[in-house]
Amino acid sequence: MVGSHYLNVCDLIPHRQSNKPLYMTKEELLSRMIKNPLEFTDTEFLQLVAITGKDAVTFEDLRNNLRRIYDMNESSLLRESDAMSGAFGKLNSAKQKKRRKKFFQRMRDGKRSTDYKTVVAEGDSWFCFPKYVVDINEWLIRDDKINLYSAAAAGDWITNMIYEGKYIEELSMIEPDAFLISGGGNDFVGSYRLSFMINTNIDEKLPDDEFIKACISDAFYAFIWTLKTQYWLLLSSLQKADKLKDLKIVTQGYDYVIPSLKKWRGLDLIQGIINSFFTSTGDWLCTPFKLKGLHNESRQKAVIRHFIDKVNEMFGWLANYPNVNGVTGEEYRFSNMYHIDCRGVARNFNDWFDEIHLKSKRFREIAAVYKHVIWESARKIKTKKGEIEVPFDKNLKVIKVNLADPAIA
């Protein structure tokens, strides 16, 4: 279970046993993470992140890992991951400028006090959808009691957010109550990158478990290990900063996105125009599957479900990792980290604006859970018997948005 304090990474990623030395260098561990991710273990992961001094693993090392996964050179990675260039970059820049202007106006209006919560948000298009869709950050900004400084940009990669480290200066300057981060999805999709995670021409008639095992390539598990190491380093670096010792860190791990070539969804004319001319919907997920000879929609959904489950389970493992560093009174290694599990927020296909973005009303549901965590207040849940209040539980490190979804109950 994700909620277990002692969840083993081996439960998240299938692995094979092999003979290996008891101690390996950083380079050997990083190479093994990429070349043999199904054999890589939690013991090796913890050995890697425990290395200190000049030999410690760095964000640059993990950026190199990502390049190896996608067979990219640095110039290609910079080009693919640059969220602030071109027409898309102009939209991101305009939205950031507007949001920051509002943030500093709130500061001038005297809204920095214990009556308000101040947060910094770094992330991707779930936090910063360029136009029309009301994203998670926008719902939070509309709350008069929340001051939100946005560093989010649609299309941004987590490897860029962490590698560039702009959030460090912003966190140090603002000293917020919470740091919200949404990242990893763009490292995974776009420019048909999803195809790296799928093997070619797998028999779609295989039993479910055999199909998943045969279909998903080692590159996916290498990606998960790399992503988890990036977040471990990020969380560790924030934990070491004295002025940020009480900073609440909130992650999220996406919902079960749906591969589809459909650009027009329902009667929303603007939605259809945006999807037809201004997004890559269809090419984010569906086309990469077809590129690898996987055409069955239910099989595509099964693979995506596996991907999203592993991402959320990885975050759950980090949030629930027990304290082993001897700090008195702390039960968890990252005691101020909380993860919002968005699986099951979309009830059906029509809850999706495109392949990978929810419609505004569903983003609003997620934003309500962010408020629950930021304020440590009760949240209201609608049930068949009426509305109930669920109190905030400090020791519940993974908070599910849709508590009624039996798939994640």
C-alpha positions as CSV (number, residue, x, y, z in Angstrom):
1,M,0.0,0.0,0.0
2,V,1.2,3.6,-0.7
3,G,0.3,4.6,2.8
4,S,2.7,2.1,4.4
5,H,5.6,3.7,6.2
6,Y,8.0,1.0,5.0
7,L,6.9,0.6,1.4
8,N,9.8,-0.9,-0.6
9,V,10.7,0.5,-4.0
10,C,10.8,-3.1,-5.1
11,D,7.1,-3.1,-4.7
12,L,6.8,-0.3,-7.3
13,I,9.1,-1.7,-10.0
14,P,9.4,-5.3,-11.0
15,H,13.0,-6.5,-10.8
16,R,15.2,-9.5,-11.5
17,Q,17.9,-10.8,-9.3
18,S,21.5,-10.7,-10.4
19,N,25.0,-11.0,-9.0
20,K,26.5,-7.6,-8.3
21,P,29.1,-6.1,-5.9
22,L,28.0,-5.0,-2.5
23,Y,29.4,-1.5,-3.1
24,M,29.3,0.5,-6.4
25,T,30.5,3.9,-7.4
26,K,28.1,6.7,-8.3
27,E,28.9,6.1,-12.0
28,E,28.2,2.4,-11.7
29,L,25.0,3.0,-9.9
30,L,23.8,5.6,-12.4
31,S,24.7,3.3,-15.3
32,R,22.9,0.4,-13.7
33,M,19.8,2.6,-13.1
34,I,19.7,3.2,-16.9
35,K,20.9,-0.1,-18.3
36,N,19.3,-2.5,-15.8
37,P,16.4,-0.7,-14.2
38,L,14.4,-3.9,-13.5
39,E,17.4,-5.2,-11.5
40,F,18.1,-1.9,-9.7
41,T,16.9,-2.0,-6.1
42,D,15.9,0.3,-3.3
43,T,19.1,-0.6,-1.5
44,E,21.1,0.7,-4.5
45,F,19.0,3.8,-4.8
46,L,19.6,4.6,-1.1
47,Q,23.3,3.9,-1.6
48,L,23.3,6.4,-4.5
49,V,21.6,9.3,-2.7
50,A,23.7,8.7,0.4
51,I,27.0,9.4,-1.3
52,T,28.4,12.8,-0.1
53,G,31.1,15.2,-1.1
54,K,32.5,15.6,-4.5
55,D,31.2,12.2,-5.6
56,A,27.6,12.9,-4.6
57,V,24.9,12.5,-7.3
58,T,24.0,15.8,-8.8
59,F,21.1,17.2,-10.9
60,E,23.6,17.3,-13.8
61,D,24.1,13.5,-13.5
62,L,20.4,13.0,-13.6
63,R,20.0,15.3,-16.6
64,N,22.6,13.1,-18.3
65,N,20.6,10.1,-17.4
66,L,17.5,11.6,-19.1
67,R,19.5,12.3,-22.2
68,R,20.6,8.7,-22.3
69,I,17.0,7.4,-22.0
70,Y,15.9,9.5,-25.0
71,D,19.2,9.3,-26.9
72,M,19.4,13.1,-26.9
73,N,22.3,15.5,-26.9
74,E,22.3,18.6,-24.7
75,S,21.2,21.0,-27.5
76,S,18.3,18.7,-28.3
77,L,17.2,18.5,-24.7
78,L,17.4,22.3,-24.4
79,R,15.3,22.8,-27.5
80,E,12.7,20.2,-26.5
81,S,12.4,21.3,-22.9
82,D,12.4,25.1,-23.3
83,A,9.0,26.3,-22.2
84,M,9.7,30.0,-22.7
85,S,10.5,30.1,-26.4
86,G,8.3,30.5,-29.5
87,A,4.6,31.3,-29.4
88,F,4.0,29.0,-26.5
89,G,6.7,30.7,-24.5
90,K,5.1,34.1,-25.1
91,L,1.8,32.8,-23.7
92,N,3.7,31.4,-20.7
93,S,5.5,34.7,-20.2
94,A,2.3,36.8,-20.4
95,K,0.5,34.6,-17.9
96,Q,3.5,34.6,-15.4
97,K,3.7,38.4,-15.7
98,K,0.0,38.8,-15.0
99,R,0.1,36.5,-12.0
100,R,3.2,38.0,-10.5
101,K,1.8,41.5,-10.9
102,K,-1.3,40.4,-8.9
103,F,0.9,38.7,-6.3
104,F,3.0,41.8,-5.6
105,Q,-0.1,44.0,-5.6
106,R,-1.4,41.8,-2.8
107,M,1.8,42.3,-0.9
108,R,1.5,46.1,-1.3
109,D,-2.1,45.8,-0.1
110,G,-0.9,44.3,3.2
111,K,-2.1,40.7,2.6
112,R,1.1,39.1,3.9
113,S,0.0,38.1,7.5
114,T,-1.1,35.1,9.5
115,D,-4.6,35.6,8.0
116,Y,-3.3,34.6,4.6
117,K,-1.3,31.7,3.2
118,T,1.6,32.5,0.8
119,V,2.7,29.9,-1.7
120,V,5.2,29.5,-4.5
121,A,4.1,27.3,-7.4
122,E,6.6,25.7,-9.8
123,G,5.2,23.4,-12.5
124,D,3.8,22.6,-15.8
125,S,0.5,23.1,-17.7
126,W,-1.6,21.7,-14.8
127,F,-0.5,24.8,-13.0
128,C,-0.3,27.1,-16.1
129,F,-2.6,26.3,-19.0
130,P,-2.0,29.2,-21.5
131,K,-5.6,30.1,-22.3
132,Y,-9.2,29.2,-21.7
133,V,-8.8,26.3,-19.2
134,V,-8.9,27.4,-15.5
135,D,-5.9,25.5,-14.2
136,I,-5.1,24.6,-10.6
137,N,-3.1,27.7,-9.8
138,E,-5.8,30.0,-11.2
139,W,-8.4,28.4,-8.9
140,L,-6.0,29.1,-5.9
141,I,-5.3,32.6,-7.1
142,R,-9.0,33.3,-7.1
143,D,-9.1,32.6,-3.3
144,D,-8.6,35.9,-1.6
145,K,-6.9,34.3,1.3
146,I,-4.1,32.8,-0.8
147,N,-1.1,34.7,-2.2
148,L,0.3,32.7,-5.0
149,Y,3.6,33.5,-6.7
150,S,3.8,31.5,-10.0
151,A,6.9,30.2,-11.6
152,A,4.9,27.6,-13.6
153,A,5.1,27.3,-17.4
154,A,3.2,25.0,-19.7
155,G,5.5,22.5,-21.4
156,D,8.3,22.8,-18.7
157,W,10.2,19.7,-17.8
158,I,11.0,18.8,-14.2
159,T,14.6,18.4,-15.2
160,N,14.7,22.1,-16.2
161,M,12.9,23.3,-13.1
162,I,15.4,21.5,-10.9
163,Y,18.5,22.0,-13.0
164,E,17.9,25.8,-13.4
165,G,17.0,26.0,-9.7
166,K,15.1,29.4,-10.1
167,Y,12.7,28.3,-7.3
168,I,15.6,28.4,-4.8
169,E,15.9,32.2,-5.1
170,E,12.2,32.7,-5.1
171,L,11.7,30.5,-2.0
172,S,14.5,32.3,-0.2
173,M,13.1,35.7,-1.1
174,I,9.5,35.0,-0.3
175,E,9.8,32.4,2.5
176,P,6.3,31.0,1.7
177,D,4.1,28.8,3.8
178,A,4.0,26.1,1.0
179,F,5.9,25.2,-2.2
180,L,3.7,23.5,-4.8
181,I,5.4,21.5,-7.5
182,S,3.9,19.7,-10.5
183,G,6.4,18.2,-12.9
184,G,7.5,15.1,-14.8
185,G,4.7,14.8,-17.3
186,N,6.5,16.9,-20.0
187,D,9.7,14.9,-19.6
188,F,7.5,11.9,-20.5
189,V,5.3,13.1,-23.4
190,G,5.7,15.5,-26.4
191,S,7.6,14.9,-29.6
192,Y,6.4,11.3,-29.5
193,R,8.7,10.6,-26.4
194,L,6.1,8.2,-25.0
195,S,7.2,5.8,-27.8
196,F,10.5,5.2,-26.0
197,M,8.5,3.6,-23.1
198,I,6.7,1.1,-25.3
199,N,8.0,-2.0,-27.1
200,T,7.1,-2.6,-30.7
201,N,4.3,-4.9,-32.1
202,I,3.4,-6.7,-28.8
203,D,0.6,-9.2,-29.1
204,E,-2.5,-7.4,-27.8
205,K,-4.2,-10.7,-27.1
206,L,-1.8,-11.6,-24.3
207,P,-3.3,-11.9,-20.7
208,D,-3.3,-8.6,-18.9
209,D,-0.2,-9.1,-16.7
210,E,1.8,-10.6,-19.5
211,F,0.8,-7.8,-21.9
212,I,1.9,-5.1,-19.5
213,K,5.2,-6.8,-18.8
214,A,5.9,-7.3,-22.5
215,C,4.7,-3.9,-23.7
216,I,6.5,-1.6,-21.3
217,S,10.2,-1.0,-22.1
218,D,13.0,-0.7,-19.6
219,A,13.2,3.0,-20.5
220,F,10.1,3.6,-18.5
221,Y,11.5,2.1,-15.3
222,A,14.8,4.0,-15.9
223,F,12.7,7.1,-16.1
224,I,10.9,6.4,-12.9
225,W,14.2,5.8,-11.0
226,T,15.6,9.1,-12.5
227,L,12.5,11.0,-11.6
228,K,12.5,9.7,-8.0
229,T,16.2,10.6,-7.6
230,Q,15.5,14.1,-8.8
231,Y,12.7,14.6,-6.3
232,W,14.8,13.1,-3.5
233,L,17.6,15.6,-4.2
234,L,15.1,18.4,-4.4
235,L,13.4,17.5,-1.2
236,S,16.7,17.0,0.6
237,S,18.1,20.4,-0.6
238,L,15.0,22.2,0.7
239,Q,15.2,20.3,4.0
240,K,18.7,21.6,4.6
241,A,17.8,25.3,4.3
242,D,17.3,26.7,7.8
243,K,14.9,29.4,6.7
244,L,12.8,26.8,4.9
245,K,12.7,24.2,7.6
246,D,8.9,24.6,8.1
247,L,8.1,24.9,4.4
248,K,5.3,22.6,3.3
249,I,6.0,20.8,0.0
250,V,3.1,19.5,-2.0
251,T,3.4,17.3,-5.1
252,Q,0.8,15.8,-7.5
253,G,1.0,12.8,-9.8
254,Y,-1.7,13.3,-12.5
255,D,-4.9,11.4,-13.4
256,Y,-5.4,8.5,-15.8
257,V,-5.0,10.4,-19.1
258,I,-6.8,9.0,-22.1
259,P,-5.0,8.4,-25.5
260,S,-7.3,9.7,-28.2
261,L,-7.0,11.4,-31.6
262,K,-10.3,13.2,-31.1
263,K,-9.9,17.0,-31.1
264,W,-13.5,17.9,-30.9
265,R,-15.1,16.9,-27.6
266,G,-18.7,17.8,-27.1
267,L,-20.2,21.1,-28.2
268,D,-17.5,23.5,-26.9
269,L,-16.5,25.4,-30.0
270,I,-13.5,27.1,-28.4
271,Q,-12.2,23.8,-27.0
272,G,-12.4,22.2,-30.5
273,I,-10.5,25.2,-32.1
274,I,-7.8,25.1,-29.5
275,N,-7.3,21.4,-29.8
276,S,-7.3,21.5,-33.6
277,F,-4.9,24.3,-34.1
278,F,-2.9,25.1,-31.0
279,T,-2.1,21.8,-29.1
280,S,-0.6,18.5,-29.8
281,T,-3.5,16.4,-28.5
282,G,-3.5,13.0,-30.2
283,D,0.3,13.2,-30.7
284,W,1.0,13.3,-26.9
285,L,-0.3,9.8,-26.3
286,C,-2.2,8.1,-29.1
287,T,0.2,8.5,-32.0
288,P,3.2,7.1,-30.1
289,F,1.1,4.0,-29.3
290,K,0.2,3.6,-32.9
291,L,3.9,4.2,-33.9
292,K,4.7,1.1,-31.9
293,G,1.9,-1.0,-33.4
294,L,-0.5,-0.7,-30.4
295,H,-3.9,0.2,-31.7
296,N,-6.4,-1.3,-29.2
297,E,-7.8,1.5,-27.1
298,S,-8.3,-0.6,-23.9
299,R,-4.7,-1.8,-24.1
300,Q,-3.5,1.7,-24.5
301,K,-5.5,2.7,-21.4
302,A,-4.1,-0.2,-19.5
303,V,-0.5,0.9,-20.3
304,I,-1.3,4.5,-19.3
305,R,-2.9,3.3,-16.1
306,H,0.3,1.4,-15.2
307,F,2.4,4.5,-15.9
308,I,0.3,6.8,-13.8
309,D,0.1,4.3,-11.0
310,K,3.9,4.0,-10.8
311,V,4.3,7.8,-10.8
312,N,1.8,8.2,-7.9
313,E,3.3,5.3,-6.0
314,M,6.7,6.8,-6.4
315,F,5.6,10.0,-4.8
316,G,3.8,8.0,-2.1
317,W,7.0,6.2,-1.3
318,L,8.9,9.5,-0.9
319,A,6.1,11.1,1.3
320,N,5.9,8.1,3.5
321,Y,9.6,7.2,3.7
322,P,10.4,6.8,7.4
323,N,12.8,9.0,9.3
324,V,16.2,7.3,9.7
325,N,18.4,10.3,10.3
326,G,17.9,10.5,14.1
327,V,15.9,13.8,14.2
328,T,13.9,13.7,17.4
329,G,10.2,13.8,17.0
330,E,10.1,13.4,13.2
331,E,8.4,10.3,11.9
332,Y,9.1,10.8,8.2
333,R,12.3,11.6,6.3
334,F,10.4,14.4,4.5
335,S,8.1,15.4,7.3
336,N,6.6,18.4,5.5
337,M,6.0,16.7,2.2
338,Y,2.4,15.8,1.1
339,H,1.3,14.2,-2.1
340,I,-2.0,14.8,-3.8
341,D,-3.3,11.7,-5.6
342,C,-5.4,12.9,-8.6
343,R,-6.3,9.4,-9.9
344,G,-10.0,9.1,-10.5
345,V,-10.8,12.8,-10.7
346,A,-12.0,12.5,-14.3
347,R,-15.2,10.4,-14.2
348,N,-15.3,9.9,-18.0
349,F,-13.8,11.0,-21.3
350,N,-15.8,14.3,-21.4
351,D,-14.0,15.4,-18.2
352,W,-10.8,15.8,-20.3
353,F,-10.1,19.0,-22.3
354,D,-7.6,17.2,-24.4
355,E,-5.4,14.1,-24.0
356,I,-3.5,15.2,-20.9
357,H,-5.4,18.2,-19.4
358,L,-8.6,18.1,-17.3
359,K,-11.4,20.6,-17.8
360,S,-11.7,23.5,-15.5
361,K,-14.3,22.0,-13.1
362,R,-12.0,19.0,-12.4
363,F,-9.0,21.2,-11.8
364,R,-11.2,23.1,-9.3
365,E,-11.7,19.8,-7.4
366,I,-7.9,19.3,-7.2
367,A,-7.4,22.9,-6.1
368,A,-9.8,22.4,-3.2
369,V,-7.5,19.6,-1.9
370,Y,-4.5,21.9,-2.2
371,K,-6.4,24.3,0.0
372,H,-7.1,21.5,2.4
373,V,-3.3,20.8,2.7
374,I,-2.2,24.4,2.7
375,W,-4.6,25.4,5.4
376,E,-4.7,22.1,7.2
377,S,-8.4,22.5,7.3
378,A,-11.3,20.2,6.9
379,R,-12.5,19.4,3.3
380,K,-16.0,18.8,2.2
381,I,-16.8,15.6,0.4
382,K,-20.0,14.9,-1.5
383,T,-21.3,11.4,-0.9
384,K,-24.6,9.6,-1.8
385,K,-25.8,10.3,1.7
386,G,-24.9,14.0,1.5
387,E,-22.0,16.2,2.2
388,I,-19.5,15.3,4.9
389,E,-16.4,17.0,6.3
390,V,-13.1,15.2,6.4
391,P,-10.5,16.8,8.8
392,F,-6.9,17.3,7.9
393,D,-4.6,14.5,9.2
394,K,-1.0,15.6,9.5
395,N,0.1,11.9,9.3
396,L,-1.8,11.2,6.1
397,K,0.9,12.0,3.7
398,V,-1.0,11.0,0.5
399,I,-4.3,12.7,0.0
400,K,-6.7,11.3,-2.6
401,V,-8.9,13.8,-4.4
402,N,-11.5,11.3,-5.3
403,L,-12.1,9.3,-2.2
404,A,-15.0,7.4,-3.8
405,D,-12.9,5.9,-6.6
406,P,-12.8,2.1,-5.8
407,A,-9.7,1.7,-8.0
408,I,-7.6,3.7,-5.6
409,A,-9.5,3.2,-2.3
